Amino acid sequence: MEEIWRFRREQFVERLGWEALRRSDGLEIDQFDHDRALHLALFCEDTIVGYSRLLPTTEPHLLSDVYPQIMNGRTWPRSPEIFEWTRCVVAEGEILINGIPASHVLMTGVMEFCLVAGITSMIVETHPRLVELLTSTGWRVTQLGLPSVLDGGLIVPIQATPSMSGLMKHHLLYSIRGSTLLLEPEVRNPLKPGATLRHLPYLDHGEIRLADRNKESACLG
């Protein structure tokens, strides 16, 4: 996890200038990095090159506790199967994994993980440009509110729903073969602790791997 905290510091604090997140220990950790947070780390040759965090909506998360004002009094979806998608980033530079841009692998891996774990949808607070990207790559997107100005930029709350057809579209658009997930044997499903995570039947075991980590157990790449 320390490798993840340092990667987040490099990307969000040093590269993107999110000074409110700066800490003296050289890490980037906030109040939502608890045991129920899910950390998806993209590895290339044992180095983290991409990352996304998923937060349960049944507990405090960014939309509920940091900027609920962008909903203008409206409610948003909450369920054990609905998560908030945050801290999505890929390292700077032209990073290719098996000839495929790291950003494509990360976005495909997030959708695949949702389908494997049983996450039915995710809420996302993002720029309208990303909404267009999600829609064009197979996510079913529902806008939850009007765009707002936050910290000088536009942000819109949406609900993004994964599907098998959407994942297949990712594979077709990005020429990805096989699974993006590295699932170690007998890794528990964070949504259903009594069950284990399994690859989707139609995917062969490819070489690209996205690791899912949380504080209680880890699928390590």
C-alpha positions as CSV (number, residue, x, y, z in Angstrom):
1,M,0.0,0.0,0.0
2,E,2.9,2.4,0.6
3,E,3.8,2.1,-3.0
4,I,0.2,3.2,-3.9
5,W,0.3,6.1,-1.5
6,R,3.6,7.3,-3.0
7,F,2.3,6.9,-6.5
8,R,-0.7,9.0,-5.6
9,R,1.5,11.6,-4.1
10,E,3.6,11.8,-7.3
11,Q,0.5,12.1,-9.5
12,F,-1.9,14.3,-7.6
13,V,0.3,16.4,-5.5
14,E,3.6,16.8,-7.4
15,R,2.3,16.5,-10.9
16,L,-1.3,17.9,-10.7
17,G,-0.6,20.4,-7.9
18,W,-3.4,19.3,-5.4
19,E,-1.6,21.1,-2.6
20,A,-4.5,20.4,-0.1
21,L,-3.4,16.8,-0.2
22,R,0.3,17.4,0.7
23,R,1.6,15.6,3.8
24,S,5.0,15.7,5.5
25,D,5.5,11.9,5.1
26,G,5.6,11.9,1.3
27,L,2.4,9.9,1.0
28,E,-1.1,10.8,-0.3
29,I,-3.8,9.4,2.0
30,D,-7.1,10.8,3.0
31,Q,-10.0,10.0,5.4
32,F,-11.6,7.6,2.8
33,D,-8.6,5.2,2.7
34,H,-10.2,2.9,5.2
35,D,-10.4,-0.9,5.1
36,R,-13.4,-1.0,2.8
37,A,-11.8,1.2,0.1
38,L,-10.8,-0.8,-3.0
39,H,-7.5,0.0,-4.7
40,L,-7.0,-0.9,-8.3
41,A,-3.3,-0.6,-9.3
42,L,-2.0,-1.1,-12.9
43,F,1.5,-2.6,-13.0
44,C,4.0,-2.5,-15.8
45,E,7.2,-4.5,-15.1
46,D,6.5,-4.4,-11.3
47,T,6.0,-0.6,-11.3
48,I,2.7,1.1,-10.7
49,V,1.7,3.1,-13.8
50,G,-2.0,3.6,-13.2
51,Y,-4.5,3.7,-10.4
52,S,-8.2,4.0,-9.4
53,R,-10.0,3.9,-6.1
54,L,-13.5,2.7,-5.4
55,L,-15.4,3.8,-2.3
56,P,-18.6,2.2,-0.9
57,T,-21.5,4.5,-1.1
58,T,-23.0,3.1,2.1
59,E,-20.2,4.9,4.0
60,P,-18.9,8.5,3.8
61,H,-17.3,9.3,0.4
62,L,-16.4,12.3,-1.6
63,L,-19.8,13.2,-2.9
64,S,-21.5,12.7,0.5
65,D,-18.9,14.5,2.7
66,V,-16.7,16.8,0.5
67,Y,-18.9,18.4,-2.2
68,P,-22.5,17.3,-1.9
69,Q,-23.4,20.9,-3.0
70,I,-22.9,19.9,-6.7
71,M,-26.1,17.8,-6.3
72,N,-28.2,21.0,-5.6
73,G,-30.2,19.2,-2.9
74,R,-30.8,16.0,-5.0
75,T,-30.1,12.6,-3.7
76,W,-27.7,10.1,-5.3
77,P,-27.7,6.3,-5.5
78,R,-26.5,4.4,-2.5
79,S,-26.2,0.6,-2.2
80,P,-23.7,-2.1,-1.2
81,E,-23.3,-2.8,-4.9
82,I,-22.8,0.8,-5.9
83,F,-19.3,2.4,-5.4
84,E,-17.8,5.9,-6.0
85,W,-15.0,6.0,-8.6
86,T,-12.2,8.3,-7.5
87,R,-8.5,9.1,-7.9
88,C,-8.3,7.7,-11.5
89,V,-4.9,8.5,-13.0
90,V,-2.2,7.2,-15.3
91,A,1.5,8.2,-15.0
92,E,2.8,10.8,-17.4
93,G,4.4,9.8,-20.6
94,E,3.7,7.3,-23.4
95,I,3.4,4.1,-21.3
96,L,2.5,1.0,-23.4
97,I,1.7,-2.4,-22.0
98,N,1.9,-5.1,-24.7
99,G,1.7,-2.2,-27.2
100,I,-1.5,-0.8,-25.6
101,P,-1.6,2.6,-23.9
102,A,-1.8,2.2,-20.1
103,S,-4.9,4.5,-19.9
104,H,-6.8,2.0,-22.1
105,V,-5.8,-0.9,-19.9
106,L,-6.8,0.9,-16.7
107,M,-10.2,1.8,-18.0
108,T,-10.8,-1.7,-19.3
109,G,-9.6,-3.2,-16.0
110,V,-12.0,-1.0,-13.9
111,M,-15.0,-2.2,-15.9
112,E,-13.8,-5.8,-15.8
113,F,-13.3,-5.7,-12.0
114,C,-16.8,-4.3,-11.5
115,L,-18.3,-7.2,-13.4
116,V,-16.1,-9.8,-11.6
117,A,-16.9,-8.4,-8.1
118,G,-20.6,-7.7,-8.7
119,I,-20.5,-3.8,-8.6
120,T,-23.7,-2.8,-10.5
121,S,-22.7,0.8,-11.0
122,M,-20.5,3.6,-9.9
123,I,-21.1,7.3,-9.2
124,V,-18.4,9.6,-10.6
125,E,-17.8,13.3,-10.2
126,T,-15.9,14.3,-13.3
127,H,-15.4,16.7,-16.2
128,P,-18.0,16.5,-19.0
129,R,-15.3,15.3,-21.5
130,L,-14.8,12.1,-19.5
131,V,-18.6,11.6,-19.6
132,E,-18.3,11.5,-23.4
133,L,-15.4,9.1,-23.2
134,L,-17.3,6.7,-20.9
135,T,-20.3,6.8,-23.2
136,S,-18.3,6.1,-26.3
137,T,-16.5,3.2,-24.8
138,G,-19.5,1.2,-23.6
139,W,-20.5,2.5,-20.2
140,R,-24.2,3.3,-19.7
141,V,-24.1,6.8,-18.2
142,T,-26.9,8.6,-16.4
143,Q,-26.4,12.2,-15.4
144,L,-27.3,12.9,-11.8
145,G,-27.1,16.7,-11.9
146,L,-26.2,19.7,-13.9
147,P,-22.5,20.6,-14.4
148,S,-21.1,22.8,-11.6
149,V,-17.9,24.9,-11.3
150,L,-15.6,23.5,-8.6
151,D,-12.1,24.8,-8.0
152,G,-12.2,26.6,-11.3
153,G,-13.2,23.6,-13.4
154,L,-16.4,22.0,-14.6
155,I,-17.6,18.9,-12.8
156,V,-20.7,16.8,-13.3
157,P,-22.1,14.0,-11.2
158,I,-23.0,10.8,-13.1
159,Q,-23.8,7.2,-12.6
160,A,-21.8,4.8,-14.8
161,T,-23.0,1.2,-15.3
162,P,-20.7,-1.6,-16.6
163,S,-21.9,-4.4,-18.8
164,M,-20.5,-7.4,-20.6
165,S,-21.3,-5.7,-23.9
166,G,-19.4,-2.6,-22.7
167,L,-16.4,-4.7,-21.7
168,M,-16.4,-6.4,-25.1
169,K,-16.5,-3.0,-26.7
170,H,-13.4,-2.0,-24.7
171,H,-11.6,-5.1,-25.9
172,L,-12.5,-4.4,-29.5
173,L,-11.7,-0.7,-29.4
174,Y,-8.3,-1.2,-27.6
175,S,-7.3,-4.5,-29.1
176,I,-7.0,-6.1,-25.7
177,R,-6.9,-9.9,-25.5
178,G,-7.6,-11.8,-22.3
179,S,-8.2,-10.6,-18.8
180,T,-6.7,-7.4,-17.4
181,L,-7.0,-8.7,-13.8
182,L,-4.5,-10.6,-11.8
183,L,-6.6,-12.7,-9.3
184,E,-4.6,-14.8,-7.0
185,P,-6.1,-18.1,-5.9
186,E,-8.8,-17.9,-3.3
187,V,-9.0,-14.1,-3.1
188,R,-12.2,-13.0,-1.3
189,N,-14.8,-10.9,-3.0
190,P,-14.9,-7.6,-1.1
191,L,-18.6,-7.4,-1.7
192,K,-19.3,-11.0,-0.7
193,P,-16.6,-12.1,1.8
194,G,-17.8,-15.7,1.7
195,A,-17.1,-15.9,-2.1
196,T,-13.9,-15.6,-4.1
197,L,-13.1,-13.6,-7.2
198,R,-13.1,-15.5,-10.5
199,H,-12.2,-14.4,-14.0
200,L,-15.1,-14.0,-16.4
201,P,-15.7,-17.2,-18.4
202,Y,-15.3,-15.7,-21.8
203,L,-11.8,-14.2,-21.1
204,D,-8.7,-16.2,-21.5
205,H,-5.7,-15.5,-19.2
206,G,-3.8,-12.8,-21.0
207,E,-0.5,-11.1,-20.0
208,I,-2.0,-7.7,-19.1
209,R,-2.8,-7.6,-15.4
210,L,-4.5,-5.1,-13.1
211,A,-4.2,-5.7,-9.4
212,D,-6.9,-5.2,-6.9
213,R,-5.7,-4.3,-3.4
214,N,-7.4,-3.5,-0.1
215,K,-6.1,-3.3,3.4
216,E,-7.4,-6.7,4.4
217,S,-6.3,-8.8,1.4
218,A,-4.6,-8.2,-1.9
219,C,-4.4,-9.5,-5.4
220,L,-0.9,-8.5,-6.2
221,G,0.6,-7.9,-9.6
